[in-house]
Amino acid sequence: MATINPASAVASAASTEPAFIRSARAARKLSQEPHPFERTAATLRPHSVAWEKNTAQLARTTRFYVPAVIFFFGWPFALKYAVDSWNGVHDAPVKKGRRS
């Protein structure tokens, strides 16, 4: 049998949590700020929202994304219509049944 160092036996008995948890907590403490978050003074007012700039940016973005999404999802339908029209295949009108 291996001999147990009394100092290590006492140290391991003192901490009941696994070593991985201890090291994870130590790493978390290193990544956190050592001070509380900044508190702004009561005299400071919040900045106003730049609605004009944001709406202009949204308009520029929309001009690109809306046609891109329509093209991305719509090209199979356009290709089906083109192939069917080139081959002379057209959707026949739906006939009404006898019971309607």
C-alpha positions, 0 to 999 in steps of 0.5 A, spaced: 500 500 500 502 507 498 503 511 504 499 517 505 502 524 506 498 527 512 498 534 510 495 532 503 490 528 507 488 534 511 488 538 505 483 533 501 479 532 507 478 540 508 475 541 501 469 537 499 468 540 492 472 537 486 478 540 483 475 542 477 470 546 480 475 550 484 479 551 478 473 553 474 471 558 480 478 561 480 478 562 472 471 565 473 474 570 478 480 572 474 475 574 468 471 578 472 472 585 474 475 587 481 470 592 482 463 594 481 460 597 475 460 604 474 454 608 477 453 614 473 451 621 476 444 623 477 445 629 474 447 626 467 441 625 462 441 619 457 443 620 450 437 621 445 436 616 440 438 618 433 431 616 429 433 619 423 440 616 422 437 609 424 431 609 419 436 611 414 440 605 415 434 601 416 432 603 409 439 602 406 439 595 409 432 594 407 433 595 399 438 590 399 435 584 404 428 584 401 430 583 394 435 578 396 430 574 400 425 574 395 431 572 390 433 566 395 426 563 396 423 565 389 428 562 384 425 555 384 418 558 383 420 562 377 424 557 374 418 552 375 414 557 371 420 558 366 421 551 364 413 549 364 412 555 359 418 553 355 415 546 355 408 548 353 406 545 360 400 550 363 396 549 369 389 547 367 383 550 371 380 546 376 374 543 374 368 544 379 365 537 381 358 534 380 356 535 387 358 543 388 
